Amino acid sequence: RQFNGSGNVYAKAKIMPGLAVKTLFGANYYSYHSKDIAYVEKGHAERGTYDYLYEYGNFSMQWNWTNTLEYSKTIGSHNFSVILGTEAVDYRYNQMYATRYDYFLKSPDYIQLSTGLQGQANSGYLTQWSLFSEFGRINYSFNDTYLVEAVVRRDGSSRLASDYRYGIFPAFSLGWRVSNEAFMAGTKNWLDAMKLRGGWGETGNDQVGGNYNSYTQFGLSPADSFYGLNGQNGSQGSTGFYQTTFGNDNVQWETTRTTNVGLDATVFKNFDLTLDIWQRRTSDMLYAKAIPQVLGQATAPSVNVGEMLNKGFDIAIGYRGSALNSELKYNVNVDVSHYKNEIVKLAGVSGEILQGSAYREQIYTRTQQGRAFPEFFGYVV
């Protein structure tokens, strides 16, 4: 059985002409439960084989609460708007499973976790994360021809170390509707719209390394961390813990700075053209750097390393048409993209190489300065 429910509610009030306040709360709840029974015919089964029950469930809940204050004003050919706001997001996920076997009856109503005679086992898992953001945006246009937008936001993430939890990310963009200019009047018979635009901005990424990358974690297992202090073989032993991950209390936001220039145009009413030329420079990249094997089997944390540069262009050409007296409408689109990827620097150590993850005890990829990320590495045959 599974259930998924989501919804939101909001309230908006106008304080004065052009000024409004809005609050919005939304939530999504998901639950899943399964019960699997494996029957065994004892007449055809090996000794010690029994009917088996496996029961599993998981539950998740995410809510977000957004509050904004918006002001807009038009003075002649000048239009501008301002938005200030905050947003909080919280997510929790919980899963559990349990097993039991050896049942007196075969009725599904009788086969429950409490009625099995042997093999009691259970496990569970809980994870959660949260975000809190403050943001502001200003939009301005003159005569619907010259466009300016500026945005700044301050984001805080529970995934990052407490001293580096918040990051500030600004952005701005400019636009020029060239087709609105008087000197373009001679193109009206074939050029329907044309806009030049450009922008620069920063974005942050915290979704690498799990939800607890900044914390050293421990677990317990009868096989790995229990020890018989009385020296007797076969005893369960005393409860103990072992280290499962290394924490990184210096982890901070991975930041990407993007510069973009572009062109949007419509010609002959049916043809659309979009061109984007862009460059993205990512700094403080989050990467699970390899650690010496003498440190044990604990998982290495993601750390901030180096810079990566991506640059390229995207071209999109589209045609909108109709047939059968406009009963049939269709679109045809062609997209062309090209980009180049390069690791500009790593941690600053000469000749440093970051190994990729292993598969069947072999490592097939690696990362190094001046090369693409990632690359296959090995003998050429």
URWO-V892184 format. One record per pair of residues at least 6 apart in sequence whose C-alpha atoms are under 7 Angstrom apart, sorted by the first residue. I is the first residue (numbers start at 1). J is the second residue. D is the distance in whole Angstrom. If there is no record, write none. Layout:
# URWO-V892184
{{I,J,D} {I,J,D}}
This chain:
# URWO-V892184
{{1,32,6} {1,33,5} {1,34,6} {2,31,6} {2,32,4} {2,33,6} {3,30,6} {3,31,5} {3,32,6} {4,29,6} {4,30,4} {4,31,7} {5,28,6} {5,29,5} {5,30,6} {6,27,6} {6,28,4} {6,29,6} {7,26,6} {7,27,6} {7,28,7} {8,25,5} {8,26,4} {8,27,6} {9,24,6} {9,25,5} {9,26,6} {10,23,6} {10,24,4} {10,25,6} {11,22,6} {11,23,5} {11,24,7} {12,20,7} {12,21,6} {12,22,4} {12,23,7} {13,20,6} {13,21,5} {13,22,6} {14,20,4} {14,21,6} {18,71,5} {18,72,5} {18,73,6} {19,70,6} {19,71,4} {19,72,7} {20,69,6} {20,70,5} {20,71,6} {21,68,6} {21,69,5} {21,70,6} {22,67,6} {22,68,5} {22,69,7} {23,66,6} {23,67,4} {23,68,6} {24,65,6} {24,66,5} {24,67,6} {25,64,6} {25,65,5} {25,66,6} {26,63,6} {26,64,5} {26,65,7} {27,62,6} {27,63,4} {27,64,6} {28,61,6} {28,62,5} {28,63,6} {29,60,6} {29,61,5} {29,62,7} {30,59,6} {30,60,5} {30,61,7} {31,58,6} {31,59,4} {31,60,6} {32,57,5} {32,58,5} {32,59,7} {33,56,6} {33,57,4} {33,58,7} {34,55,6} {34,56,5} {34,57,6} {35,54,6} {35,55,5} {35,56,7} {36,53,6} {36,54,5} {36,55,6} {37,52,6} {37,53,5} {37,54,6} {38,51,6} {38,52,5} {38,53,6} {39,51,5} {39,52,7} {40,50,6} {40,51,5} {50,101,6} {50,102,5} {51,101,6} {51,102,5} {51,103,6} {52,100,6} {52,101,4} {52,102,7} {53,99,6} {53,100,5} {53,101,6} {54,98,6} {54,99,5} {54,100,7} {55,97,6} {55,98,5} {55,99,6} {56,96,6} {56,97,4} {56,98,7} {57,95,6} {57,96,6} {57,97,6} {58,94,6} {58,95,4} {58,96,6} {59,93,6} {59,94,5} {59,95,6} {60,92,6} {60,93,4} {60,94,6} {61,91,6} {61,92,5} {61,93,7} {62,90,6} {62,91,4} {62,92,6} {63,89,6} {63,90,6} {63,91,7} {64,87,7} {64,88,5} {64,89,4} {64,90,7} {65,87,6} {65,88,5} {65,89,7} {66,86,6} {66,87,4} {66,88,7} {67,85,5} {67,86,5} {67,87,6} {68,83,7} {68,84,6} {68,85,4} {68,86,7} {69,83,6} {69,84,5} {69,85,6} {70,82,6} {70,83,4} {70,84,7} {71,81,5} {71,82,5} {71,83,7} {72,80,6} {72,81,4} {72,82,6} {73,79,6} {73,80,6} {73,81,6} {74,80,7} {77,142,6} {77,143,5} {78,141,6} {78,142,5} {78,143,6} {79,140,6} {79,141,5} {79,142,6} {80,139,5} {80,140,4} {80,141,6} {81,138,6} {81,139,5} {81,140,7} {82,137,6} {82,138,5} {82,139,7} {83,136,5} {83,137,5} {83,138,7} {84,135,6} {84,136,4} {84,137,7} {85,134,6} {85,135,5} {85,136,6} {86,133,5} {86,134,4} {86,135,6} {87,132,6} {87,133,5} {87,134,7} {88,131,6} {88,132,5} {88,133,6} {89,130,5} {89,131,5} {89,132,6} {90,129,6} {90,130,4} {90,131,7} {91,128,5} {91,129,5} {91,130,6} {92,127,6} {92,128,4} {92,129,7} {93,126,6} {93,127,5} {93,128,6} {94,125,6} {94,126,4} {94,127,7} {95,124,6} {95,125,5} {95,126,7} {96,123,6} {96,124,4} {96,125,6} {97,122,6} {97,123,6} {97,124,6} {98,121,6} {98,122,4} {98,123,6} {99,113,7} {99,119,7} {99,120,6} {99,121,5} {99,122,6} {100,113,6} {100,116,5} {100,118,6} {100,119,5} {100,120,5} {100,121,7} {101,116,5} {101,117,6} {101,118,5} {101,119,6} {102,116,5} {102,117,5} {102,118,6} {103,111,7} {103,115,7} {103,116,5} {103,117,6} {128,211,7} {129,158,6} {129,159,7} {129,211,6} {130,157,6} {130,158,5} {131,156,6} {131,157,5} {131,158,6} {132,155,6} {132,156,5} {132,157,7} {133,153,7} {133,154,5} {133,155,4} {133,156,6} {134,153,6} {134,154,5} {134,155,7} {135,152,6} {135,153,4} {135,154,6} {136,151,6} {136,152,6} {136,153,6} {137,150,6} {137,151,4} {137,152,7} {138,149,6} {138,150,5} {138,151,7} {139,148,6} {139,149,5} {139,150,7} {140,147,6} {140,148,5} {140,149,6} {141,147,4} {141,148,6} {145,176,6} {145,177,5} {145,180,6} {146,175,6} {146,176,5} {146,177,7} {147,174,6} {147,175,5} {147,176,6} {148,173,6} {148,174,5} {148,175,6} {149,172,5} {149,173,5} {149,174,7} {150,171,6} {150,172,4} {150,173,7} {151,170,6} {151,171,5} {151,172,6} {152,169,6} {152,170,4} {152,171,6} {153,168,6} {153,169,5} {153,170,6} {154,166,7} {154,167,6} {154,168,4} {154,169,6} {155,166,5} {155,167,5} {155,168,7} {156,165,5} {156,166,4} {156,167,7} {157,165,6} {157,166,7} {158,165,7} {159,206,7} {159,211,5} {159,212,6} {159,213,7} {160,214,6} {160,251,6} {160,252,6} {161,214,5} {161,249,5} {161,250,6} {161,251,6} {161,252,7} {164,252,5} {165,252,7} {167,253,7} {169,202,5} {169,203,6} {170,201,6} {170,202,6} {171,200,6} {171,201,4} {171,202,6} {172,199,6} {172,200,6} {172,201,6} {173,198,6} {173,199,4} {173,200,6} {174,197,6} {174,198,5} {174,199,6} {175,195,7} {175,196,6} {175,197,4} {175,198,7} {176,195,5} {176,196,5} {176,197,6} {177,194,6} {177,195,4} {177,196,6} {178,194,6} {178,195,6} {179,193,5} {179,194,5} {190,267,6} {190,268,5} {191,266,6} {191,267,5} {191,268,6} {192,266,5} {192,267,5} {192,268,7} {192,269,6} {193,265,5} {193,266,5} {194,264,6} {194,265,4} {194,266,7} {195,263,6} {195,264,5} {195,265,6} {196,262,6} {196,263,5} {196,264,7} {197,261,6} {197,262,5} {197,263,6} {198,260,5} {198,261,4} {198,262,6} {199,259,6} {199,260,5} {199,261,6} {200,258,6} {200,259,5} {200,260,6} {201,257,6} {201,258,5} {201,259,7} {202,255,7} {202,256,6} {202,257,4} {202,258,6} {203,255,6} {203,256,5} {203,257,7} {204,253,6} {204,254,6} {204,255,5} {204,256,6} {205,253,6} {205,254,5} {205,255,6} {206,253,6} {206,254,7} {208,286,6} {209,301,7} {209,302,5} {213,247,6} {213,248,6} {213,301,6} {213,302,7} {214,247,5} {214,248,4} {214,249,5} {214,251,6} {215,247,4} {215,248,6} {215,249,7} {216,245,6} {216,246,5} {216,247,4} {217,243,6} {217,244,6} {217,245,5} {217,246,7} {218,241,6} {218,242,5} {218,243,4} {218,244,5} {219,241,5} {219,242,6} {219,243,6} {219,244,6} {220,240,6} {220,241,5} {220,242,6} {225,240,5} {225,241,5} {225,242,6} {226,237,5} {226,238,5} {226,239,5} {226,240,5} {227,237,4} {227,238,5} {228,235,6} {228,236,7} {228,237,4} {228,238,6} {229,237,7} {229,238,7} {243,298,6} {244,298,4} {244,299,6} {245,298,5} {245,299,4} {245,300,6} {246,298,6} {246,299,6} {246,300,5} {246,301,6} {247,301,6} {248,301,6} {248,303,7} {251,303,6} {251,304,6} {254,283,6} {254,284,5} {254,285,5} {254,286,6} {255,282,6} {255,283,5} {255,284,6} {256,280,6} {256,281,6} {256,282,4} {256,283,6} {257,280,6} {257,281,5} {257,282,6} {258,279,6} {258,280,4} {258,281,7} {259,278,6} {259,279,5} {259,280,7} {260,276,7} {260,277,6} {260,278,4} {260,279,7} {261,276,6} {261,277,5} {261,278,7} {262,275,5} {262,276,4} {262,277,6} {263,274,6} {263,275,5} {263,276,7} {264,273,6} {264,274,5} {264,275,7} {265,272,6} {265,273,5} {265,274,7} {266,272,5} {266,273,6} {270,319,5} {270,320,5} {270,321,7} {271,318,6} {271,319,5} {271,320,7} {272,317,6} {272,318,5} {272,319,6} {273,316,6} {273,317,5} {273,318,7} {274,315,6} {274,316,5} {274,317,7} {275,314,6} {275,315,5} {275,316,7} {276,313,5} {276,314,5} {276,315,7} {277,312,6} {277,313,4} {277,314,7} {278,311,6} {278,312,6} {278,313,6} {279,310,6} {279,311,4} {279,312,7} {280,309,6} {280,310,5} {280,311,6} {281,307,7} {281,308,6} {281,309,5} {281,310,6} {282,307,5} {282,308,5} {282,309,6} {283,306,6} {283,307,4} {283,308,7} {284,304,5} {284,305,5} {284,306,6} {284,307,6} {285,304,5} {285,305,5} {285,306,6} {285,307,6} {286,302,6} {286,303,5} {286,304,5} {286,305,6} {287,302,5} {287,303,5} {287,304,7} {287,305,7} {288,300,6} {288,301,6} {288,302,4} {288,303,6} {289,300,7} {289,302,6} {289,303,7} {289,354,7} {290,300,7} {290,355,7} {291,300,6} {305,346,5} {305,347,5} {306,345,5} {306,346,4} {306,347,5} {307,343,6} {307,344,5} {307,345,5} {307,346,6} {308,342,6} {308,343,4} {308,344,5} {309,341,6} {309,342,5} {309,343,6} {309,344,6} {310,339,7} {310,340,6} {310,341,5} {310,342,7} {311,339,5} {311,340,5} {311,341,7} {312,338,5} {312,339,4} {312,340,6} {313,337,6} {313,338,6} {313,339,6} {314,336,6} {314,337,4} {314,338,7} {315,335,6} {315,336,5} {315,337,6} {316,334,6} {316,335,4} {316,336,6} {317,333,6} {317,334,5} {317,335,6} {318,331,7} {318,332,6} {318,333,4} {318,334,6} {319,331,6} {319,332,5} {319,333,6} {320,330,6} {320,331,5} {320,332,7} {321,329,6} {321,330,5} {321,331,6} {322,328,5} {322,329,4} {322,330,6} {323,329,6} {341,372,5} {341,373,7} {342,370,6} {342,371,5} {342,372,4} {342,373,7} {343,368,7} {343,369,5} {343,370,5} {343,371,6} {343,372,6} {343,373,7} {344,369,6} {344,370,6} {345,369,5} {346,369,6} {352,368,7} {353,366,7} {353,367,6} {353,368,5} {354,366,6} {354,367,5} {354,368,6} {355,365,6} {355,366,5} {355,367,6} {356,363,6} {356,364,7} {356,365,5} {356,366,5} {357,363,6} {364,376,6} {364,377,6} {364,378,7} {365,374,6} {365,375,5} {365,376,4} {365,377,5} {366,374,6} {366,375,6} {366,376,7} {366,377,6} {367,373,6} {367,374,6} {367,375,7}}
